[in-house]
Amino acid sequence: QVQLVESGGGLVQPGGSLTLSCAASGSIFNIYSMGWYRQAPGKQRELVATSISGGTKYYADSVKGRFIISRDNAKNTLALQMNSLKPEDTAVYYCNAGGGPNSSWGQGTQVTVSS
């Protein structure tokens, strides 16, 4: 399993943008699914976006059109560009490699959207 480290979280005003980054300790070339999840206080962790090897991308309805997931297999990184942020996007965001029950998780990075 790869180790994952997220960065890029912070405080942003509504309507603003942030880009999260996830660095993997090893190659992600053969990892079928890389994704971003988030967990808001008092809520279950939810899938935000996934990038499938081969190019397919999936977005939750709540972020579709605002967030962009990108994967760089050469640099072993995963990014999430978040635009038009809303207060309801406030959560801890987690990077995931593998997507299944034995997948790898990062430690999370806090994103707070508030004026």
N, C-alpha and C positions, 0 to 999 in steps of 0.2 A: 504494500500500500504506500501511496505517496503521502507526504506531509504537506499540508496546505496552510498558507499564511495570507490572510486578507489585510488590506490597507485601503485608505482613502475615505473612510467614514468621517462624519463630522456634523456640525450644525449648519443648516442652510435655511434661507427664507423660502416661503412658498413661492413656487414659480422658478426657483433656482435649479442649478444642475450640480451633480457630483458624479465622479467616476470612481468606481471601486475596482481594485485590482486583487488578483489571487495568484500567488506564486507557488508552484509545485516543486517539491524537492527532487522529483525525477521526471522521466518522460511521461507526457500525457498523450502521446501519439496513438497508442493502442487502447486508450480509455474511451469507450463508446459514448458515454454521456458525461458531460461536465455541466454543472448548473449552479445557480444562485437560489437560495432559499432565504426566507426572513421570518422572524418571530417577533411579534409585537407583545407588549405586556398583557398578560392574561389571555393570550390567544395561542393557538397551536402553530407550529412551524408550517409555513406554506411555501409551495414552489413558486418562484418568480419567473425564472427563465432557464432554459436548457439549450446547450449546443451539442448536437450529435455529430460524431465524426462522419464526414461526407457532406456536411454543410447544413443540414436541417436544423432549424431553430424553432423553439416553442416559447410562447409568452403567456403568462396568466392574463386573463381579460382585463384585470385591473391596471396593468402596466402596458398593455399593447398600444403601440404608437408613441409611447413616451420613453421606454427603456430599450437599449440595444445591448445584446450580449455578443461578445466577440472572443474568439479563441485563437491563440497563437501556439501551434504545436512545436514550432521551432524554438520558442522561448519558454515553453512550458508555463504559459500564463493564461488566465481567464480574466476578462474585464466585464464590467457592467456600467454602461453609460446611462445615467439617469437624468432625464430632462423633465421640465414642468412638474417639479416635485410638489407633492401635496402633504398636508399634515398626516394623512392616513398612511403615508409611506414610512412614517417613523417606525423603526424596528431595528433589531440586530440582524445584520445580513451575514449569511454563511455561504461559503464556497463548498461545493461538493464534487467529489470525483467518483464516478461509478454509478451512482443513482440507486443502487440496490441496498439490501440490509447490511452488507459488509463494506459499504462504501466509506470513503474518507471524508472527514469534515475539518474545516478550519475552526479557529477559535471564535470567529465572529468579529464584526466591526459595527459600531453603533452609528446609525443614521438618524438624525433628529431634524425634522422639518417644522420650523416654528418661527413666528415673527417676534 
